[in-house]
Amino acid sequence: MMYTKGNQIEEQTFDNLQIVKIAKTDSLEILSISLEKEATFPEHTSPREAHLIVLEGEILFYINDTSYQLKTHQNFNFPKATPHTVKAIENSKFLIIR
């Protein structure tokens, strides 16, 4: 077993939209997303059911004609293959676990 330690989340900058793959296995993927204030993660879908966890900041998550305001330490689950968009109200970082 190999152990790894990283600082990718802490070192991730706020420069529009940044996506860093933290981990990937056959059954799991963890992405760290940083979104600069007022930046938008354009409409896209997830290949699997996904779980979003806000690490810092505040975002608007748009899905199925509804918006959800999410703040630091809140989480949100959403289904696969459903178009969605994210906009940063302030500089924000969040994890996508899928």
C-alpha positions in Angstrom: 0.0 0.0 0.0 1.3 3.4 -1.0 0.3 6.5 1.0 0.2 9.9 -0.6 -0.3 13.4 0.9 -1.0 16.5 -1.1 -1.6 20.2 -0.8 -3.5 20.5 -4.1 -6.6 22.1 -2.5 -4.7 24.7 -0.5 -2.5 25.6 -3.4 -5.4 25.8 -5.9 -5.7 29.5 -7.1 -8.8 31.5 -7.8 -8.3 32.2 -11.5 -11.7 31.9 -13.2 -12.4 28.1 -13.2 -9.7 25.6 -12.0 -10.3 21.8 -11.8 -7.8 19.5 -10.1 -8.2 15.7 -9.9 -7.4 14.7 -6.3 -8.1 11.0 -6.7 -9.4 8.5 -9.2 -10.1 4.8 -8.9 -12.5 2.5 -10.9 -15.3 3.3 -8.5 -14.5 6.8 -7.3 -13.3 10.2 -8.5 -12.7 13.3 -6.4 -12.3 16.7 -8.0 -11.3 19.9 -6.4 -12.9 22.9 -8.1 -12.0 26.6 -7.5 -14.2 29.3 -8.9 -13.3 32.9 -8.8 -16.0 35.4 -7.7 -18.5 35.9 -10.5 -17.0 33.1 -12.6 -19.2 30.3 -14.0 -18.7 26.6 -14.5 -20.6 26.2 -17.8 -23.4 23.8 -18.2 -22.3 20.2 -18.1 -23.3 16.8 -16.7 -21.8 14.2 -14.4 -21.2 10.6 -15.6 -22.2 9.4 -12.1 -24.3 10.5 -9.2 -22.3 13.2 -7.5 -21.8 14.8 -4.1 -20.7 18.4 -3.8 -19.1 19.7 -0.6 -18.3 23.5 -0.3 -15.0 23.9 1.4 -15.0 27.7 1.3 -17.0 30.6 -0.2 -20.5 30.6 -1.6 -21.9 29.4 -4.9 -25.2 29.1 -6.8 -25.9 25.7 -8.2 -28.4 25.6 -11.0 -30.2 22.4 -11.9 -33.6 21.6 -13.3 -34.6 25.3 -13.5 -33.9 25.8 -9.8 -31.0 27.5 -8.1 -29.5 26.4 -4.7 -27.4 28.8 -2.7 -24.6 26.8 -1.0 -22.2 28.1 1.6 -19.0 26.9 3.3 -19.4 23.4 4.8 -22.8 22.7 3.1 -23.2 19.7 0.8 -25.5 18.9 -2.1 -26.2 15.6 -4.0 -27.3 15.5 -7.6 -28.0 12.8 -10.2 -25.9 11.7 -13.1 -26.6 13.0 -16.6 -28.6 16.0 -15.5 -27.3 19.4 -16.9 -26.2 21.9 -14.3 -24.2 25.1 -13.9 -22.3 26.6 -11.0 -21.7 30.4 -10.4 -19.5 31.7 -7.6 -20.9 34.5 -5.4 -17.5 34.9 -3.9 -14.1 33.1 -4.4 -15.1 29.5 -3.7 -13.6 26.0 -3.5 -15.7 22.8 -3.5 -15.2 19.1 -3.9 -17.0 16.9 -6.3 -17.1 13.2 -5.2 -18.5 10.8 -7.8 
